[in-house]
Amino acid sequence: VKRQPNYFEKYNHNLPYDKRIEGVLNWLQLPFSERPKIIAMYFDATDSKGHRFGPNSKELNSAIQQLDSVIGKIVSGLEKLNLLSKTNIIITADHGMTELSTERIVKINELVSAETFIEWSEPIMFVWPLEGKVEEVYSLLKSKESHFKTFKSIDMISEFNFGKSNLLSPIILVADLGWMLSTHEPTERELQ
């Protein structure tokens, strides 16, 4: 059985945060039987500023202050509706960030043969060796580990709680914190 939400607002990146909060607080004023039991909201400020200006930027600090104020408005609205003590607020993030530098790049293509297909870069890289070459490429990368770790995807399933999937390459590389994995000189965008 496919379940759909009773109330849904398509994401609009340009909708002001106050309007988003107002919409949610309006839902919470519906009769109890019609009121949503779970509400999710998204605020992009820290993600957008972190990617654009970096994790140690004044712009990111301003975005954190902005979202602190936004959370304050949500709490205040819940208080006015006498719902704060009956509400669980869960704040999540989709990822963390770390400062990157052109001085901290591991060029994986310099470590493996040209026939090895490499997909995705930055902190995680999927490595697809030619058929029958998985052990050879794995051993080579394992012996060259410097600022990255080499895993077989089967080990990643338990180590990082990955599910089994044929979309996972046989070998997965994970960069050390602050390091990038790449097959080329990174663009300015990739360094953000």
C-alpha positions, 0 to 999 in steps of 0.5 A: 500500500502506497501512502501519501501525505494528506498535506504537501507543499512542493519545495520552493527554494525561493519561498521565504522561511517565514512563509514556510513556518506560517504554513506549518503553523496553519496546519497545526491549527486544523482540528485534531483529527485533520492535523498532520502527525508528522511535519518535515521542513527544509531550510537550505541556508547552512548547506548553501552557504557552506558549499559556496563559502566553506565551513569556516566562513563568516557567511556560514556563521551568519547562516547558522545564526539565521537558522537559530532564529528560524527555529526560535520562530517555530518554537514561539509559534508552537508555544502560542498554539500551546503545542510545544510540550506536545511536540517533538522537534528533530533537527537533522543535517544531510552531511557535514563539511570540512575545509578542502585545499588543492594541497590535499588531493589524491589523484587515484588515476595515477595509481591504477591502470587506465582501463580501471573505471573510476566513478565519482570523486571527492570524499568517496570514489567507486572503482570498477576494475576490469573483470577478473582484476578486482583482487589485483586492483584492491591489493594495489590501492591498499598498498598505496593508501595514503590519505585514503582507505580502500574497502571492498564493497562487501566490507562497506556493507557492514562497516558503513551500514550500506545495503547490498546493491549491484550499484556499488562498485567492487572497490570503494575508496574513502578519503581522510578528513580534509582530503579529496580523491580525484582523477583530475585537477579539481575545479573551484566548484569541487573545492566548495 
